[in-house]
C-alpha cells in the first residue's frame, strides 16, 4: 500500500472554550488533488493553518512523507516541501511581480548572508539564476508581461495567480491552496482549474480549500467535508454530491 504524502491524525484546535477543529483525520496521496469543502465556519482555513505551522495544534499529528510537522514554524515547514497560499492575498505590494516570486526562490538559495551583503561573485551568479527561475514561474501563470509591474497594481485575479507562482517558486512537493478561486470570474476560474491540473501533472500534490463547487468537482480526485470543525464525509466528487450528510450541512435538514 502506498504511504500517504500527508497524514493528518486526530487534529484538534481549541480557542478558549471553542473547538474549531475536532479530531480531524485524513491523508493526501502523492500526485492527487484533494479538496476540503464545508460551510462557512467549518474549520477549513484553521485546518490549513495547523498543517502549515501558522497555528500550533492543541492535539494531534501532521506528517509530511513520514516527518512530523506539528510544532514547526512556517519557514521550517516550507523547507520540508509544503507551501501554501492564503485566503486573503498576502503579497509585497510595492515590489514588482518578478521580485515577489524571487522572494519565494530565496528560500532555496545557498549563499550566506555575508556573500549577499557584499555582493560577492557567487551571490551575483545566484541572483541571476533566481531571476531567470522567477520569470519561468511567471510564464507558468501567464504573468510574464507584468514582470515589472508592482503587485499592488495587478488585478485581483492576477494577484491570486502571482501568489501561486511565488508558492511554486519554493519547489514544494505539496501545495496548499486556500480559496484560490475567491473573487475570480468564471473564465478566470476555468484558467485556474487548468493551472492546478498542470501543477499536479508536473508532480506536485495539491490540497485545496474552495467554495466554488463547479471548480472543485471538476478537478478534485477526492473530497473531504468539514462541518463545525469535524469531518462528516469523504469520497469521490460523485459520492460527495449525493451524500445526505453533505446536503444537510449545506442546505439544512
URCORFEN-V952698 format. One record per pair of residues at least 12 apart in sequence whose ideal C-beta (glycine too) atoms are under 10 Angstrom apart, sorted by the first residue. I is the first residue (numbers start at 0). J is the second residue. D is the distance in Angstrom with one decimal. If there is no record, write none. Layout:
BEGIN
<<I/J/D> <I/J/D>>
END
This chain:
BEGIN
<<1/26/9.8> <1/28/6.1> <1/29/7.2> <1/30/9.5> <2/26/9.2> <2/28/8.9> <2/29/8.5> <2/62/9.7> <2/64/7.9> <2/65/7.0> <3/25/9.0> <3/26/3.6> <3/27/6.1> <3/28/5.6> <3/29/7.7> <3/31/9.6> <3/62/8.3> <3/63/9.5> <3/64/8.9> <3/65/9.3> <3/204/9.7> <4/26/8.0> <4/27/5.6> <4/28/6.3> <4/29/4.3> <4/30/8.2> <4/31/8.6> <4/33/10.0> <4/62/9.3> <4/63/6.8> <4/64/6.1> <4/65/9.4> <4/80/9.1> <4/81/9.3> <4/172/6.7> <4/173/6.0> <4/204/5.3> <4/206/9.5> <5/25/8.4> <5/26/6.3> <5/27/4.0> <5/28/8.6> <5/29/9.0> <5/33/8.5> <5/50/7.4> <5/61/7.4> <5/62/7.2> <5/63/5.7> <5/64/8.3> <5/68/8.7> <5/81/7.7> <5/172/9.4> <5/173/5.9> <5/175/9.3> <5/204/7.5> <5/206/6.9> <6/24/8.7> <6/25/8.4> <6/26/5.0> <6/27/8.1> <6/60/7.5> <6/61/7.4> <6/62/4.5> <6/63/8.2> <6/64/9.3> <6/65/8.0> <6/67/10.0> <6/68/9.8> <7/20/9.8> <7/23/6.3> <7/24/6.3> <7/25/5.3> <7/26/6.9> <7/27/8.3> <7/46/7.8> <7/49/8.4> <7/50/6.7> <7/56/9.6> <7/59/7.2> <7/60/7.5> <7/61/5.5> <7/62/8.0> <7/68/9.5> <7/69/9.3> <7/206/9.8> <7/223/9.8> <7/230/9.7> <8/22/9.0> <8/23/8.7> <8/24/5.6> <8/25/8.9> <8/26/8.8> <8/58/9.8> <8/59/5.9> <8/60/4.7> <8/61/7.9> <8/62/7.8> <8/69/9.7> <9/21/9.4> <9/22/5.0> <9/23/7.7> <9/24/6.4> <9/56/9.0> <9/58/6.3> <9/59/4.2> <9/60/7.0> <10/22/7.2> <10/23/4.5> <10/24/7.4> <10/25/8.7> <10/42/9.5> <10/45/9.5> <10/46/6.8> <10/49/5.9> <10/50/8.0> <10/56/5.7> <10/57/8.9> <10/58/7.6> <10/59/3.7> <10/60/7.6> <10/61/6.8> <10/69/8.1> <10/228/9.7> <10/230/9.6> <11/23/7.6> <11/49/8.8> <11/56/6.1> <11/57/4.8> <11/58/4.2> <11/59/5.2> <11/228/8.6> <12/42/7.9> <12/45/5.8> <12/46/8.2> <12/48/8.2> <12/49/5.8> <12/54/6.4> <12/55/8.3> <12/56/5.6> <12/57/5.2> <12/58/8.4> <12/59/8.5> <12/228/8.0> <13/56/9.5> <13/57/4.7> <13/58/8.7> <13/228/9.7> <14/45/8.7> <14/54/9.5> <14/57/9.2> <17/228/8.7> <18/42/8.9> <18/57/8.7> <18/227/8.2> <18/228/5.6> <18/229/8.7> <19/40/8.8> <19/41/9.6> <19/42/5.3> <19/44/9.6> <19/45/4.7> <19/46/8.8> <19/48/9.5> <19/49/9.2> <19/54/9.2> <19/57/9.2> <19/227/9.1> <19/228/5.3> <20/41/9.5> <20/42/4.6> <20/43/9.4> <20/45/5.3> <20/46/5.6> <20/48/9.3> <20/49/6.5> <20/54/9.3> <20/56/7.7> <20/57/8.3> <20/58/9.7> <20/59/8.3> <20/225/8.1> <20/227/9.8> <20/228/4.8> <20/229/8.2> <20/230/9.6> <21/42/8.0> <21/57/9.7> <21/58/9.7> <21/59/9.9> <21/225/9.6> <21/227/7.8> <21/228/4.6> <21/229/5.0> <21/230/8.9> <22/58/8.1> <22/59/7.4> <22/228/8.9> <22/229/7.2> <22/230/8.4> <23/35/9.4> <23/42/7.5> <23/45/9.7> <23/46/6.3> <23/49/8.8> <23/56/9.8> <23/59/7.6> <23/223/8.4> <23/225/7.1> <23/228/7.5> <23/229/7.0> <23/230/5.3> <24/59/8.6> <24/60/9.9> <24/223/9.3> <24/230/6.8> <24/233/9.2> <25/46/9.0> <25/206/9.3> <25/221/8.9> <25/223/5.1> <25/225/9.7> <25/230/6.6> <25/233/6.7> <26/62/9.3> <26/221/9.6> <26/223/9.8> <26/233/9.9> <27/50/9.7> <27/63/9.4> <27/173/6.9> <27/175/9.7> <27/204/6.0> <27/205/8.5> <27/206/5.5> <27/220/9.7> <27/221/8.6> <27/223/9.8> <28/204/7.5> <28/220/8.3> <28/221/8.5> <29/64/8.6> <29/172/7.8> <29/173/8.7> <29/202/8.6> <29/203/9.7> <29/204/5.5> <30/199/6.8> <30/200/9.3> <30/202/7.1> <30/203/8.7> <30/204/5.9> <30/205/9.4> <30/220/8.9> <31/199/7.6> <31/204/6.2> <31/205/7.7> <31/206/9.1> <31/219/8.6> <31/220/4.4> <31/221/6.7> <32/174/9.8> <32/176/9.5> <32/192/10.0> <32/195/6.7> <32/196/7.6> <32/198/9.0> <32/199/5.6> <32/203/9.9> <32/204/7.8> <32/205/4.5> <32/206/8.1> <32/207/6.4> <32/215/9.3> <32/218/5.6> <32/219/5.2> <32/220/5.3> <32/221/8.1> <32/222/9.7> <33/173/10.0> <33/204/8.1> <33/205/7.3> <33/206/5.3> <33/207/7.0> <33/219/6.7> <33/220/6.7> <33/221/5.2> <33/222/7.4> <33/223/7.0> <33/233/9.4> <34/176/9.4> <34/205/8.8> <34/206/8.0> <34/207/4.6> <34/208/7.4> <34/209/6.1> <34/212/9.6> <34/214/8.9> <34/215/4.7> <34/216/8.7> <34/218/7.9> <34/219/3.9> <34/220/8.6> <34/221/7.5> <34/222/4.7> <34/223/7.6> <34/224/9.4> <34/236/8.4> <34/239/8.9> <35/47/8.0> <35/175/9.6> <35/177/9.5> <35/206/7.1> <35/207/7.0> <35/208/4.9> <35/209/8.1> <35/215/9.3> <35/219/9.5> <35/222/7.6> <35/223/5.5> <35/224/7.8> <35/225/6.4> <35/230/9.1> <36/207/9.0> <36/208/7.6> <36/209/6.9> <36/210/7.4> <36/211/9.5> <36/212/7.4> <36/215/6.1> <36/216/9.7> <36/219/8.8> <36/222/6.0> <36/223/7.7> <36/224/5.6> <36/225/7.6> <36/226/9.9> <36/232/9.3> <36/239/7.7> <36/245/8.2> <36/248/9.4> <36/249/8.9> <37/208/8.7> <37/210/9.1> <37/222/10.0> <37/223/8.6> <37/224/5.5> <37/225/3.8> <37/226/5.6> <37/227/8.8> <37/228/9.3> <37/229/9.5> <37/230/9.1> <37/231/8.1> <37/232/9.5> <37/245/8.9> <37/248/6.9> <37/249/8.5> <38/210/9.2> <38/224/9.3> <38/225/8.5> <38/226/6.4> <38/227/8.7> <38/248/5.9> <38/249/6.2> <38/250/9.8> <39/210/8.4> <40/225/9.6> <40/226/9.0> <40/227/7.5> <40/228/8.6> <41/208/9.6> <41/224/8.0> <41/225/4.1> <41/226/5.3> <41/227/6.7> <41/228/7.0> <41/229/8.6> <41/230/9.7> <41/231/9.1> <41/248/8.0> <42/225/5.2> <42/226/8.4> <42/227/7.4> <42/228/4.0> <42/229/7.9> <42/230/9.4> <43/86/9.1> <43/177/7.9> <43/178/8.5> <43/207/10.0> <43/208/4.5> <43/209/9.0> <43/210/9.1> <43/223/9.7> <43/224/9.7> <43/225/5.8> <43/228/9.6> <44/85/8.6> <44/86/5.7> <44/87/9.8> <44/177/5.9> <44/178/7.8> <44/208/6.5> <45/225/9.4> <45/228/7.6> <46/61/9.8> <46/175/9.7> <46/177/9.9> <46/206/9.5> <46/208/7.9> <46/223/9.5> <46/225/7.1> <46/228/8.6> <46/230/9.5> <47/83/6.4> <47/84/9.5> <47/85/8.6> <47/86/8.5> <47/175/5.6> <47/176/9.1> <47/177/5.3> <47/178/9.7> <47/206/8.0> <47/207/9.9> <47/208/6.1> <48/73/9.4> <48/83/9.1> <48/85/9.6> <48/175/9.9> <48/177/9.0> <49/61/6.9> <49/68/9.2> <49/69/7.3> <50/63/8.8> <50/68/6.9> <50/69/8.4> <50/76/8.1> <50/81/7.3> <50/83/8.2> <50/173/9.1> <50/175/6.8> <50/206/7.8> <51/68/8.2> <51/71/9.4> <51/73/5.9> <51/76/5.6> <51/77/8.3> <51/81/6.5> <51/82/7.9> <51/83/4.9> <51/85/9.6> <51/173/9.8> <51/175/6.1> <51/177/9.2> <51/206/9.9> <52/68/6.7> <52/69/8.2> <52/70/8.2> <52/71/5.2> <52/72/5.4> <52/73/4.2> <52/74/8.1> <52/75/6.9> <52/76/4.3> <52/77/8.4> <52/79/9.9> <52/81/8.6> <52/83/9.5> <53/72/9.2> <53/73/5.9> <53/76/9.1> <53/83/8.5> <53/85/9.0> <54/69/10.0> <54/73/9.9> <55/69/7.0> <55/70/6.3> <55/71/9.3> <55/72/9.6> <56/68/9.9> <56/69/5.3> <56/70/8.3> <61/76/8.9> <61/81/9.1> <63/76/7.8> <63/79/5.8> <63/80/6.5> <63/81/5.5> <63/172/7.6> <63/173/6.5> <64/79/8.0> <64/80/7.4> <64/81/9.5> <64/172/7.3> <64/173/8.9> <66/79/6.3> <66/80/9.4> <67/79/9.9> <68/81/6.9> <74/106/7.4> <76/173/9.8> <76/175/9.9> <77/103/8.9> <77/106/5.9> <77/107/9.6> <77/166/9.1> <77/169/5.5> <77/170/9.7> <77/171/7.7> <78/106/6.9> <78/107/8.9> <78/169/8.6> <79/171/9.4> <79/172/8.5> <79/173/9.3> <80/169/8.4> <80/170/7.6> <80/171/5.4> <80/172/3.9> <80/173/6.3> <80/174/9.7> <80/203/9.5> <80/204/9.7> <81/169/9.1> <81/171/6.1> <81/172/7.2> <81/173/4.7> <81/174/8.1> <81/175/6.9> <81/204/9.5> <81/206/8.9> <82/103/7.9> <82/106/8.6> <82/165/8.8> <82/166/4.7> <82/167/7.9> <82/168/8.8> <82/169/4.6> <82/170/8.6> <82/171/4.3> <82/172/9.3> <82/173/7.7> <82/174/6.1> <82/175/7.1> <82/203/9.6> <83/162/9.4> <83/166/6.5> <83/169/9.8> <83/171/8.7> <83/173/9.0> <83/174/7.2> <83/175/3.7> <83/176/7.3> <83/177/6.5> <83/206/8.6> <83/208/9.8> <84/159/7.8> <84/161/9.8> <84/162/4.6> <84/163/6.0> <84/165/8.3> <84/166/5.4> <84/167/9.9> <84/174/8.1> <84/175/7.2> <84/176/5.3> <84/177/5.7> <84/178/8.5> <84/179/6.2> <84/208/9.8> <85/162/7.2> <85/166/9.7> <85/175/9.5> <85/176/9.6> <85/177/5.6> <85/178/8.4> <85/179/9.9> <86/176/9.9> <86/177/4.6> <86/178/4.5> <86/179/9.2> <86/181/6.7> <86/208/7.8> <87/177/8.9> <87/178/8.8> <87/181/8.9> <88/150/8.8> <88/153/9.6> <88/155/7.6> <88/158/4.9> <88/159/6.4> <88/161/8.2> <88/162/5.6> <88/178/9.9> <88/179/9.9> <88/181/9.2> <88/182/8.9> <89/158/9.7> <89/162/7.1> <89/165/9.5> <90/102/9.3> <90/149/9.6> <90/150/4.3> <90/151/7.8> <90/153/8.4> <90/158/6.0> <90/159/9.8> <90/161/6.2> <90/162/6.3> <90/165/7.6> <91/149/8.9> <91/150/6.2> <91/151/8.9> <91/165/9.4> <92/149/6.6> <92/150/5.2> <92/151/3.5> <92/152/8.5> <92/153/9.3> <92/158/9.1> <93/149/5.9> <93/150/7.8> <93/151/6.5> <93/152/9.9> <94/149/6.8> <94/150/6.2> <94/151/9.0> <95/133/9.9> <95/145/8.6> <95/146/6.6> <95/147/5.4> <95/148/6.5> <95/149/5.8> <95/150/7.3> <95/152/9.7> <96/133/9.0> <96/134/9.9> <96/137/6.5> <96/140/9.9> <96/142/5.8> <96/143/9.0> <96/144/9.5> <96/145/4.9> <96/146/5.5> <96/147/7.4> <96/148/5.5> <96/149/7.6> <96/150/5.9> <96/152/9.1> <96/153/6.7> <96/157/8.1> <96/158/9.3> <96/160/9.6> <96/161/5.7> <96/164/8.3> <96/165/9.4> <97/129/9.9> <97/130/7.1> <97/133/5.4> <97/134/6.6> <97/136/9.3> <97/137/6.6> <97/142/9.0> <97/143/9.0> <97/145/8.7> <97/146/4.2> <97/147/6.9> <97/148/9.0> <97/150/9.9> <97/161/9.8> <97/164/9.7> <98/130/9.4> <98/133/8.0> <98/146/9.1> <98/147/9.4> <98/149/8.9> <98/150/8.4> <98/165/10.0> <99/133/8.5> <99/136/9.9> <99/137/9.4> <99/142/9.9> <99/149/9.2> <99/150/5.3> <99/153/9.7> <99/158/9.4> <99/161/5.9> <99/162/8.3> <99/164/8.0> <99/165/5.4> <99/168/9.1> <100/129/8.9> <100/130/9.4> <100/132/8.3> <100/133/4.0> <100/134/8.1> <100/135/9.1> <100/136/5.0> <100/137/6.2> <100/139/9.8> <100/140/9.3> <100/142/8.8> <100/146/8.8> <100/150/10.0> <100/161/7.3> <100/162/9.8> <100/164/5.2> <100/165/5.0> <100/166/9.5> <100/167/8.6> <100/168/5.1> <101/126/8.4> <101/129/5.4> <101/130/6.6> <101/132/8.5> <101/133/4.6> <101/134/9.5> <101/136/9.4> <101/165/8.7> <101/168/7.7> <102/129/9.7> <102/133/9.0> <102/165/6.5> <102/168/8.0> <102/169/9.7> <103/129/9.6> <103/132/9.7> <103/133/8.0> <103/136/7.8> <103/162/9.5> <103/164/7.9> <103/165/4.1> <103/166/6.6> <103/167/7.6> <103/168/3.4> <103/169/5.0> <103/170/9.0> <103/171/9.8> <104/125/9.6> <104/126/9.8> <104/128/8.7> <104/129/4.6> <104/130/8.8> <104/131/9.9> <104/132/5.7> <104/133/5.8> <104/136/8.1> <104/165/8.6> <104/167/9.9> <104/168/4.6> <104/169/7.6> <104/170/8.6> <105/125/9.4> <105/126/9.4> <105/129/6.9> <105/133/9.9> <105/168/8.8> <105/169/9.4> <106/168/8.0> <106/169/5.2> <106/170/8.6> <107/125/9.9> <107/129/8.6> <107/132/8.9> <107/168/8.0> <107/169/6.7> <107/170/5.9> <108/122/8.7> <108/125/5.8> <108/126/8.7> <108/128/9.1> <108/129/7.0> <109/121/8.5> <109/122/9.8> <109/125/6.8> <110/122/4.6> <110/123/9.3> <110/124/8.8> <110/125/5.2> <110/126/8.5> <129/168/8.8> <130/146/9.6> <132/168/7.0> <132/170/9.4> <133/146/8.3> <133/164/8.2> <133/165/8.8> <133/168/6.4> <134/146/6.4> <135/164/9.3> <135/167/9.6> <135/168/9.0> <136/161/9.3> <136/163/8.8> <136/164/4.3> <136/165/7.5> <136/166/9.3> <136/167/5.6> <136/168/5.1> <137/160/9.0> <137/161/8.0> <137/164/5.8> <137/165/9.8> <137/168/9.6> <138/164/9.1> <139/160/9.1> <139/163/8.5> <139/164/6.3> <139/167/6.8> <139/168/9.7> <139/194/7.7> <139/197/7.8> <139/198/8.2> <139/201/9.0> <140/157/8.6> <140/159/9.1> <140/160/4.1> <140/161/7.1> <140/162/9.4> <140/163/6.0> <140/164/4.7> <140/165/9.7> <140/167/8.2> <140/190/9.1> <140/191/9.4> <140/194/6.4> <140/197/9.9> <140/198/9.8> <141/157/8.7> <141/160/6.9> <141/164/9.5> <141/190/7.7> <141/194/8.4> <142/157/6.2> <142/158/9.8> <142/160/5.9> <142/161/6.1> <142/163/9.9> <142/164/6.7> <145/157/6.6> <145/160/9.5> <145/161/8.2> <148/161/9.9> <150/162/9.2> <150/165/9.6> <154/182/9.8> <154/183/9.8> <154/187/9.1> <155/181/9.0> <155/182/5.0> <155/183/7.6> <155/184/9.9> <155/187/9.1> <156/180/9.7> <156/182/7.3> <156/183/5.1> <156/184/7.5> <156/186/9.4> <156/187/4.5> <156/188/9.1> <156/190/8.7> <156/191/8.4> <157/187/9.2> <158/182/9.2> <159/176/9.5> <159/178/9.2> <159/179/5.9> <159/180/8.1> <159/181/7.9> <159/182/7.3> <159/183/6.5> <159/187/8.0> <159/191/7.4> <160/179/8.8> <160/183/9.5> <160/187/8.7> <160/190/8.4> <160/191/7.7> <160/194/7.4> <162/176/9.1> <162/177/9.7> <162/179/8.2> <163/176/7.2> <163/179/6.8> <163/191/8.4> <163/194/7.0> <163/195/8.5> <163/198/8.0> <164/194/9.7> <166/198/9.7> <166/203/9.8> <167/194/9.8> <167/198/6.9> <167/201/9.0> <167/203/7.4> <170/203/8.9> <171/198/9.4> <171/203/6.1> <171/204/8.5> <171/205/9.6> <172/202/8.0> <172/203/6.7> <172/204/6.4> <173/203/7.3> <173/204/4.9> <173/205/7.7> <173/206/6.5> <174/195/8.6> <174/198/6.5> <174/199/8.9> <174/203/5.4> <174/204/7.1> <174/205/5.2> <174/206/7.3> <174/207/8.8> <175/204/9.8> <175/205/8.0> <175/206/4.9> <175/207/7.8> <175/208/7.8> <176/191/9.0> <176/195/7.1> <176/198/9.2> <176/205/6.5> <176/206/7.4> <176/207/4.9> <176/208/7.0> <176/209/7.5> <177/206/9.4> <177/207/8.4> <177/208/5.0> <177/209/8.6> <178/207/9.0> <178/208/5.9> <178/209/6.1> <178/210/6.6> <178/211/8.9> <179/191/5.9> <179/192/9.6> <179/194/8.9> <179/195/7.6> <179/205/9.9> <179/207/7.3> <179/208/8.6> <179/209/6.8> <179/211/9.4> <179/214/8.6> <180/192/8.3> <180/195/9.7> <180/207/9.3> <180/209/5.6> <180/210/7.5> <180/211/4.7> <180/213/9.2> <180/214/5.2> <180/215/8.8> <181/208/9.8> <181/209/8.1> <181/210/7.1> <181/211/8.2> <183/211/8.5> <183/214/9.1> <185/211/9.3> <185/213/8.3> <185/214/9.5> <188/209/9.4> <188/211/6.2> <188/213/7.6> <188/214/5.3> <188/217/9.3> <189/213/9.3> <189/214/8.3> <189/217/8.6> <191/209/9.5> <191/211/9.3> <191/214/7.1> <191/218/9.1> <192/209/10.0> <192/211/9.4> <192/213/8.9> <192/214/5.6> <192/215/9.3> <192/217/5.7> <192/218/5.0> <193/217/9.9> <193/218/8.9> <194/218/9.9> <195/207/7.2> <195/209/9.7> <195/214/8.7> <195/217/9.8> <195/218/5.7> <195/219/9.5> <196/217/9.0> <196/218/5.8> <199/218/8.4> <199/220/9.0> <205/218/8.5> <205/219/8.9> <205/220/9.4> <206/223/9.9> <207/219/6.8> <207/222/9.3> <208/225/9.4> <209/222/9.9> <212/236/9.2> <212/239/9.4> <212/240/8.4> <212/249/9.0> <215/236/7.3> <215/239/8.8> <216/235/9.8> <216/236/4.5> <216/237/8.6> <216/239/8.2> <216/240/7.0> <217/236/8.3> <218/236/9.1> <219/235/8.4> <219/236/5.9> <219/239/8.8> <220/235/7.5> <220/236/8.4> <221/233/6.9> <221/234/6.8> <221/235/6.2> <221/236/8.2> <221/238/9.0> <221/239/8.7> <222/234/6.6> <222/235/7.4> <222/236/6.0> <222/237/9.9> <222/238/8.2> <222/239/4.6> <222/240/9.1> <222/242/9.6> <222/245/8.8> <223/239/8.6> <224/239/6.4> <224/242/7.5> <224/244/7.5> <224/245/5.1> <224/248/6.6> <224/249/9.0> <225/248/8.8> <226/244/8.1> <226/245/8.6> <226/247/8.8> <226/248/4.5> <226/249/9.0> <227/248/8.9> <231/244/4.9> <231/245/7.1> <231/247/8.9> <231/248/6.3> <232/244/5.3> <232/245/5.1> <232/246/9.9> <232/248/8.2>>
END
